[in-house]
Structure formats: structure tokens, C-alpha cells
Amino acid sequence: MVSGLNPYFLGCAAMVAVALFVFVMRQSLWALPFAGAALGLFFLGMSQEADDGDGDARR
């Protein structure tokens, strides 16, 4: 089981914060890479959380 403050969540939160800051500074296109990175980290963290921990992909 993965805790709520895993590294993927923290990285996602940091990328969202940077994207929001850049967007507020009226640089909308520069915010897109940070938003994309946040989305990627979110889904990567979700896939890690779905793992049962044995590390064996074959059943």
C-alpha cells in the first residue's frame, strides 16, 4: 500500500503549482509542459499504487 504523500503525488503537486504560477503570469503556452508533466506523474503514481507489491507481472 502506498501512502497519500508518495513522491509521485508530491511531484505532481509541485508541477501543478508551477503550471498555475506560469499561467497566472500570462504565459499560457509555457504552462503546458508543466501541466503535462503533472498529468504524467499522476498516472505513473496511480499505476504504482495499483501494483500489489510482488513485482511479478506474469500470473
Secondary structure, 3 states (H helix, E strand, C coil): CCCCCCHHHHHHHHHHHHHHHHHHCCCHHHHHHHHHHHHHHHHHHHHHHHCCCCCCCCC
